[in-house]
Each structure stands twice: as C-alpha cells, then as structure tokens.
C-alpha cells in the first residue's frame, strides 16, 4: 500500500491491457464486490479481460483509468457517454455531452482518508477539460453513504432516487463550472460563486 497523507495527490492514467490482472484482483476484493455487482458477479480473469480490455470498452464509449498516488496504483475509475448506453441505462437522456462515472479504491485501508474525493475530483477536472462535456452524473446505491458523501465533497448534488438496471440508486449531478472573467464581473458589479475542491 502506498504512503498516503492529507496532502497526497491523486492522478489518473489511461488503463492498459497489462493492468487487467491487477484489476481482476481488485474486483474480487470484498469491499468492492459489495458495491460492484455482488457475489454472483465476481469475474474470472477471462471475464475481466473480455469486459475491461480498453479496446473493448472503447466500443461502448467507456474510458477506463487507473488512479495513482505517486507511482503506485490505488484504484480504478471509468467514464462513459450516457446517451445510448443501452441495456436499459439512461434511456431518457438526450444530451450527448453527459458523462457518467464509476470508481473504487483498491485497498480498504485507503478508505476514509480523503483519497476517494480526490480521485473523483481529478476525474471531474479531466472530463470538464473537454469543452463538449456538459455535466457529469453518477448513481451510488442509496445505502452507500460513504460514496454519497464522497461525491458531495467533490461537488455533486443529489437530484432524486431512481431505479436502474442494477436496482435503486441516488442520481447525482455535477454541472460544468461557469467561469466568469474577473474584469467583466467587476465592471458589472456582479460576483460568481465557484465550487471549491475539498478533501475527504
């Protein structure tokens, strides 16, 4: 496990095919199994390779990442285009700029140290660096209070409880930050609020 502290920086890199065995191990850890499909969906290595190969995920407009602290991998994240997800997901979505996200920390010993919020914040910043992205959504289980608090600290707000193909979920949104030119704001006498990143 990497050395972590309140000042640890979380970065993201694109997942590679060589990461599949590591991800397979993570997906079979109890603290991830609990929220990532349950016992009946524990993947074999072959199943993980079939689902999570980056080129396979790209066909479904999903981008996989590995979260890092320094040179050490600490978790998995993915973003996807919500529109046209298929399988009963987000069938009412009409905005091609909406992205969905999912993520998990690999080691339960890393939970409760603010790294989840830093991971989500890094992913949000990365996605909003694309001007075509309009908003970001996520859908934690209603009883996953740790995840909900993490998302809220990263700037998400709860919208409503929904029913997804995986069951009930809390639909949460993060809008694209609105940047106002400081000189223009001063000239008009208006002020713009900004979301402030926070540690968990």
QUIPEJO-V9738 format. One record per residue. N is the residue number from 1. RES is the residue in three letters. PHI is phi in degrees with one decimal (none if undefined). D_FIRST is the distance of its C-alpha to the first C-alpha in Angstrom with 2 decimals. Layout:
n:N res:RES phi:PHI d_first:D_FIRST
n:N res:RES phi:PHI d_first:D_FIRST
//
This chain:
n:1 res:UNK phi:none d_first:0.00
n:2 res:UNK phi:-70.4 d_first:3.82
n:3 res:UNK phi:-69.1 d_first:6.66
n:4 res:UNK phi:-130.2 d_first:8.67
n:5 res:UNK phi:-152.3 d_first:12.28
n:6 res:UNK phi:-61.7 d_first:15.45
n:7 res:UNK phi:-96.9 d_first:16.25
n:8 res:UNK phi:-60.7 d_first:13.24
n:9 res:UNK phi:-99.9 d_first:14.91
n:10 res:UNK phi:-102.3 d_first:14.10
n:11 res:UNK phi:-119.9 d_first:16.03
n:12 res:UNK phi:-125.9 d_first:17.16
n:13 res:UNK phi:-127.9 d_first:18.31
n:14 res:UNK phi:-65.6 d_first:20.52
n:15 res:UNK phi:-71.6 d_first:19.15
n:16 res:UNK phi:-116.1 d_first:20.62
n:17 res:UNK phi:-59.4 d_first:21.98
n:18 res:UNK phi:-65.1 d_first:19.51
n:19 res:UNK phi:-82.6 d_first:16.72
n:20 res:UNK phi:-58.5 d_first:18.62
n:21 res:UNK phi:-59.1 d_first:17.20
n:22 res:UNK phi:-63.2 d_first:13.58
n:23 res:UNK phi:-63.4 d_first:15.14
n:24 res:UNK phi:-58.2 d_first:17.22
n:25 res:UNK phi:-61.0 d_first:14.38
n:26 res:UNK phi:-60.6 d_first:13.01
n:27 res:UNK phi:-66.6 d_first:16.67
n:28 res:UNK phi:-102.0 d_first:17.19
n:29 res:UNK phi:-82.1 d_first:14.64
n:30 res:UNK phi:-54.5 d_first:16.89
n:31 res:UNK phi:-70.7 d_first:15.74
n:32 res:UNK phi:-91.7 d_first:16.45
n:33 res:UNK phi:-54.1 d_first:19.51
n:34 res:UNK phi:-54.5 d_first:21.01
n:35 res:UNK phi:-113.2 d_first:21.56
n:36 res:UNK phi:-120.0 d_first:21.54
n:37 res:UNK phi:108.8 d_first:24.71
n:38 res:UNK phi:83.3 d_first:24.55
n:39 res:UNK phi:-57.7 d_first:24.78
n:40 res:UNK phi:-70.1 d_first:27.71
n:41 res:UNK phi:-113.7 d_first:25.84
n:42 res:UNK phi:-61.3 d_first:22.91
n:43 res:UNK phi:-85.7 d_first:23.21
n:44 res:UNK phi:-76.8 d_first:23.74
n:45 res:UNK phi:-61.8 d_first:22.40
n:46 res:UNK phi:-64.3 d_first:25.93
n:47 res:UNK phi:-67.0 d_first:26.06
n:48 res:UNK phi:-62.6 d_first:22.80
n:49 res:UNK phi:-65.3 d_first:24.21
n:50 res:UNK phi:-66.2 d_first:27.54
n:51 res:UNK phi:-89.9 d_first:26.28
n:52 res:UNK phi:-102.9 d_first:23.41
n:53 res:UNK phi:-55.2 d_first:24.82
n:54 res:UNK phi:-52.5 d_first:25.14
n:55 res:UNK phi:-70.6 d_first:28.84
n:56 res:UNK phi:-70.5 d_first:29.42
n:57 res:UNK phi:-64.0 d_first:27.76
n:58 res:UNK phi:-61.9 d_first:29.85
n:59 res:UNK phi:-63.8 d_first:32.96
n:60 res:UNK phi:-102.3 d_first:32.12
n:61 res:UNK phi:58.8 d_first:31.33
n:62 res:UNK phi:-113.8 d_first:27.62
n:63 res:UNK phi:-114.8 d_first:25.10
n:64 res:UNK phi:-95.4 d_first:21.48
n:65 res:UNK phi:-132.8 d_first:18.59
n:66 res:UNK phi:-112.5 d_first:14.91
n:67 res:UNK phi:-84.8 d_first:13.22
n:68 res:UNK phi:-128.7 d_first:11.38
n:69 res:UNK phi:-118.5 d_first:10.07
n:70 res:UNK phi:56.9 d_first:11.69
n:71 res:UNK phi:-101.3 d_first:11.28
n:72 res:UNK phi:-105.5 d_first:7.98
n:73 res:UNK phi:-73.3 d_first:8.93
n:74 res:UNK phi:-123.6 d_first:7.94
n:75 res:UNK phi:-178.5 d_first:11.27
n:76 res:UNK phi:-118.7 d_first:14.85
n:77 res:UNK phi:-143.9 d_first:18.09
n:78 res:UNK phi:-146.8 d_first:21.72
n:79 res:UNK phi:-124.1 d_first:25.03
n:80 res:UNK phi:-149.7 d_first:28.45
n:81 res:UNK phi:-79.8 d_first:32.13
n:82 res:UNK phi:-68.3 d_first:33.39
n:83 res:UNK phi:-63.5 d_first:37.01
n:84 res:UNK phi:76.3 d_first:37.90
n:85 res:UNK phi:-61.9 d_first:34.66
n:86 res:UNK phi:81.0 d_first:36.81
n:87 res:UNK phi:65.7 d_first:36.28
n:88 res:UNK phi:87.3 d_first:37.64
n:89 res:UNK phi:-89.9 d_first:35.04
n:90 res:UNK phi:51.0 d_first:36.39
n:91 res:UNK phi:-68.9 d_first:39.92
n:92 res:UNK phi:-90.8 d_first:41.54
n:93 res:UNK phi:-71.2 d_first:39.55
n:94 res:UNK phi:-122.2 d_first:41.86
n:95 res:UNK phi:-93.9 d_first:39.88
n:96 res:UNK phi:-69.6 d_first:38.35
n:97 res:UNK phi:-89.6 d_first:36.18
n:98 res:UNK phi:-80.0 d_first:34.04
n:99 res:UNK phi:-117.7 d_first:30.42
n:100 res:UNK phi:-104.8 d_first:28.25
n:101 res:UNK phi:-135.8 d_first:24.47
n:102 res:UNK phi:-143.9 d_first:21.80
n:103 res:UNK phi:-165.3 d_first:18.02
n:104 res:UNK phi:-156.9 d_first:15.04
n:105 res:UNK phi:-87.3 d_first:11.38
n:106 res:UNK phi:-73.3 d_first:9.47
n:107 res:UNK phi:-114.3 d_first:7.53
n:108 res:UNK phi:-60.4 d_first:10.19
n:109 res:UNK phi:-68.7 d_first:8.31
n:110 res:UNK phi:-87.4 d_first:8.29
n:111 res:UNK phi:-69.5 d_first:12.01
n:112 res:UNK phi:78.3 d_first:14.63
n:113 res:UNK phi:-112.7 d_first:13.19
n:114 res:UNK phi:86.7 d_first:15.36
n:115 res:UNK phi:-73.1 d_first:13.00
n:116 res:UNK phi:-63.1 d_first:15.12
n:117 res:UNK phi:-64.0 d_first:18.21
n:118 res:UNK phi:-66.4 d_first:17.04
n:119 res:UNK phi:-63.0 d_first:16.24
n:120 res:UNK phi:-62.0 d_first:19.68
n:121 res:UNK phi:-60.9 d_first:21.39
n:122 res:UNK phi:-63.5 d_first:20.26
n:123 res:UNK phi:-68.0 d_first:21.52
n:124 res:UNK phi:-61.6 d_first:24.73
n:125 res:UNK phi:-62.2 d_first:25.42
n:126 res:UNK phi:-63.2 d_first:24.99
n:127 res:UNK phi:-67.4 d_first:27.33
n:128 res:UNK phi:-74.9 d_first:29.89
n:129 res:UNK phi:-70.3 d_first:30.13
n:130 res:UNK phi:-90.6 d_first:32.24
n:131 res:UNK phi:-63.6 d_first:35.63
n:132 res:UNK phi:-80.8 d_first:36.43
n:133 res:UNK phi:-81.9 d_first:33.77
n:134 res:UNK phi:-97.0 d_first:35.62
n:135 res:UNK phi:-160.8 d_first:33.17
n:136 res:UNK phi:-125.1 d_first:29.87
n:137 res:UNK phi:-125.4 d_first:29.66
n:138 res:UNK phi:-151.4 d_first:27.26
n:139 res:UNK phi:-146.5 d_first:28.03
n:140 res:UNK phi:-68.5 d_first:25.71
n:141 res:UNK phi:-64.0 d_first:27.14
n:142 res:UNK phi:-57.4 d_first:29.32
n:143 res:UNK phi:-93.5 d_first:27.46
n:144 res:UNK phi:-92.0 d_first:23.98
n:145 res:UNK phi:-64.3 d_first:24.42
n:146 res:UNK phi:-60.7 d_first:20.82
n:147 res:UNK phi:-65.6 d_first:21.12
n:148 res:UNK phi:-61.9 d_first:24.63
n:149 res:UNK phi:-63.2 d_first:23.77
n:150 res:UNK phi:-59.1 d_first:20.98
n:151 res:UNK phi:-62.6 d_first:23.57
n:152 res:UNK phi:-63.1 d_first:26.20
n:153 res:UNK phi:-68.7 d_first:24.22
n:154 res:UNK phi:-91.2 d_first:23.77
n:155 res:UNK phi:105.4 d_first:27.57
n:156 res:UNK phi:-82.0 d_first:28.41
n:157 res:UNK phi:-126.2 d_first:31.36
n:158 res:UNK phi:-75.8 d_first:32.32
n:159 res:UNK phi:-103.1 d_first:35.42
n:160 res:UNK phi:-169.0 d_first:36.30
n:161 res:UNK phi:-90.3 d_first:35.35
n:162 res:UNK phi:-127.2 d_first:35.95
n:163 res:UNK phi:-115.4 d_first:36.04
n:164 res:UNK phi:-109.3 d_first:34.07
n:165 res:UNK phi:-57.8 d_first:34.14
n:166 res:UNK phi:-94.5 d_first:31.02
n:167 res:UNK phi:114.8 d_first:32.82
n:168 res:UNK phi:-62.0 d_first:33.10
n:169 res:UNK phi:-152.7 d_first:30.88
n:170 res:UNK phi:-94.5 d_first:30.92
n:171 res:UNK phi:-80.3 d_first:32.02
n:172 res:UNK phi:-125.3 d_first:30.44
n:173 res:UNK phi:-128.4 d_first:31.44
n:174 res:UNK phi:-125.6 d_first:30.50
n:175 res:UNK phi:-78.3 d_first:33.60
n:176 res:UNK phi:-62.0 d_first:33.73
n:177 res:UNK phi:-60.1 d_first:33.98
n:178 res:UNK phi:-96.4 d_first:37.56
n:179 res:UNK phi:-97.7 d_first:37.94
n:180 res:UNK phi:-115.0 d_first:41.27
n:181 res:UNK phi:-57.8 d_first:42.79
n:182 res:UNK phi:-59.9 d_first:42.98
n:183 res:UNK phi:-65.9 d_first:46.48
n:184 res:UNK phi:-66.0 d_first:47.78
n:185 res:UNK phi:-63.6 d_first:46.35
n:186 res:UNK phi:-66.7 d_first:48.05
n:187 res:UNK phi:-68.7 d_first:51.29
n:188 res:UNK phi:-94.2 d_first:51.44
n:189 res:UNK phi:78.5 d_first:50.30
n:190 res:UNK phi:-104.6 d_first:47.43
n:191 res:UNK phi:-132.3 d_first:43.78
n:192 res:UNK phi:-113.7 d_first:40.81
n:193 res:UNK phi:-81.2 d_first:37.80
n:194 res:UNK phi:-125.2 d_first:34.35
n:195 res:UNK phi:-70.3 d_first:31.12
n:196 res:UNK phi:-107.6 d_first:28.70
n:197 res:UNK phi:-63.3 d_first:24.95
n:198 res:UNK phi:-138.2 d_first:23.20
n:199 res:UNK phi:-97.0 d_first:19.77
n:200 res:UNK phi:-98.5 d_first:18.70
//
